[in-house]
Amino acid sequence: MAASAKLRPTLYYIRHGETDWNVAGRLQGRHDVPLNARGRAQASHCGEILRDLFVRESRDPEGLDYVSSPLARACQTMELARTALGLGAQVYRRDERLAEIAFGEWEGYTIAQLHTRDPQRIAQREHDKWHFLPPGGESYQMVSARMRDWYESLAADTVVTAHGGTARGLIAHLGIAKPAAAPLLDIAQGVVYVFKSERLTRYT
């Protein structure tokens, strides 16, 4: 279900920077994997993108709310982005609802490995990613429900650092993509996504 037609806050959404597990193609989920050197550079670059956007929009960076997933890779991304904006690195909130989709027993494995270890469940996932529940994990449908709760609680325009899975859940909730299509979307690193008036714009 799409969000209600109330006046919606603008959201500046940043997926965390690259980690070594991203490079290896491992499912991270709730594992606390730190940024690598490229990921740290991407995080700082996102702060620079924000700085340029805020200048164009005549916005004071201190006038927005800042909130991050509690996972270290997202917190590091927020701190580096805030530093690039000339703000205090630690001045932001953490919200558990922004944590990445949980892959449960699959975390740490690559999809290629799971094709061998758990082919039946992988086939189920490929048939319906939206409803699929990995062993001990959660579905995109569940992620979208908590992202709905988080988004509907926002009182001001917000900068957020979180994850690819949470972005897809939010995109489905806002009706930007249909639930079946949302899990297939690529959410890039080193990019700022702006959710505004039911539109999604990508800044690199």
Buried (B, 14 or more C-beta within 10 A) or exposed (E): EEBEEEEBBBBBBBBBBBBBBBEEEBBBBBBEBBBBEBBBBBBBBBBEBBBEBBEEEEBEBEEBBBBBBBBBBBBBBBBBBBBBBEBEBEEBEBBEBBBBBBBBBBBBBEEEBBEEEBEEBBEBBEEBBBBBBBEEBBBBBBBBBBBBEBBEEBEEBBBBBBBBBBBBBBBBBBEBBEBEBBBEBEBEBBBBBBBEEEEBEEEE
